[in-house]
Amino acid sequence: MRPSVALLLSPLLFAGATNADDLRERANAQFKPIPAQVSEVRGRAVNQDQAVLGHKLWFDPRLSSSHIISCNSCHNLSIGGSDNVQTSIGHGWQKGPRNSPTVLNAVFNAAQFWDGRAKDLQEQAKGPVQASVEMNSTPDRVVATLKSIPEYAAEFRKAFPNDKDPVSFDNMAYALEAFEVSLTTPNSPFDRFLKGEDQALDDKQKRGLTLFMEAGCSACHNGVNLGGQGYFPFGVIKKPGAEVLPSGDKGRFSVTNTASDEYVFRAAPLRNVALTPPYFHSGEVWELEEAVAIMGDSQLGRQLNAEEVSAITAFLHSLTGEQPQVAYPVLPASTASTPKPE
């Protein structure tokens, strides 16, 4: 339900933000802190041998047919788990169709990709490897590459000891998932506020949090990841311009073929959003303040004023958590039987 303009403009709205206990109580009803560690995924304990293997695979460009592109190419862990370009550059210098979403905290999303076409990280890991515009490889080529490297063959046997043929495309994806669940960013200022640290947010960020909830932003951007849980039309009230919402990309419609899913996308998770410009699936907006203003206009039907945009943006900066410290691995060497780059 859209809030009334009178409520949005009321000075009492912002006065309430000074009561940290009240604000925290309301916030904890809609959001949850990032846990310090994820120990299981889909009800299964995270296998550390698989995670160690997945760490290497994440950085290995030989999963691509060119031997140039790795998972980290488009989801760079040193810059917020994305690549900070409009759309990623893939095989043969092709440009991808959508902005690369961050992989950080992706384990908390209900589904993966902007249109939710992958139900989990294991399924998602298979997509870019095979996409002609991304890594342009095939399951058979990936398996041949991994089997040609004795060190990898041994690590797969250790990570999947019960499998008769442990080096498989499915197990590659399971290993990548086991690594990815560690890519969380706990202990952000917002998390510390939720846990009781009043001064973790400054007054402007508290005003922004209040407005974020009262204006209706949290109707779509809620939960532990402040998004990533549901699908919503881009342009609930007013469709943005064609440069932000290209007419040729109909979002979830391409997955469901349901007319009501045209221009419907998964609500973007907002954790670490200050680190991952440009914004939206089109990657057309470079400033976070502009993205906030567009969302107010398109989703809430409200022209946020400069003070409101600034306050909400300040709150969004409080969602930047402790970044995962991931060492660049030394990868096992190719052999004479390793498929050559294409």
Buried (B, 14 or more C-beta within 10 A) or exposed (E): EBBEEEEBEEEEBBEBBEEBEEBBEBBBEBBBBBEEEBEEBEEEEBBEBBBBBBBBBBBBBBBBBBBBBBBBBBBBBEEBBBBBBBBBBBBEEBEBBBBBBBBBBBBBBBBBBBBBBBEBBBBBBBBBBBBEBBBBBEBEBBBBBBBBBEEBBEBBEEBBEEEEEBBBBBBBBBBBBBBBBBBBBBBBBBBBBBEEEEEBBEEBBBBBBBBBBBBBBBBBBBBBBBBBBBBBBBBBEEBBEEEBBBEEBBBBBEBBEEEEBEBBBBBBBBBBBBBBBBBBBBBBBEEBBBBBBBBBBBBBEBEBEEEBBBBBBBBBBBBBBEBBEBEEEEBBEBEEEBBEEE
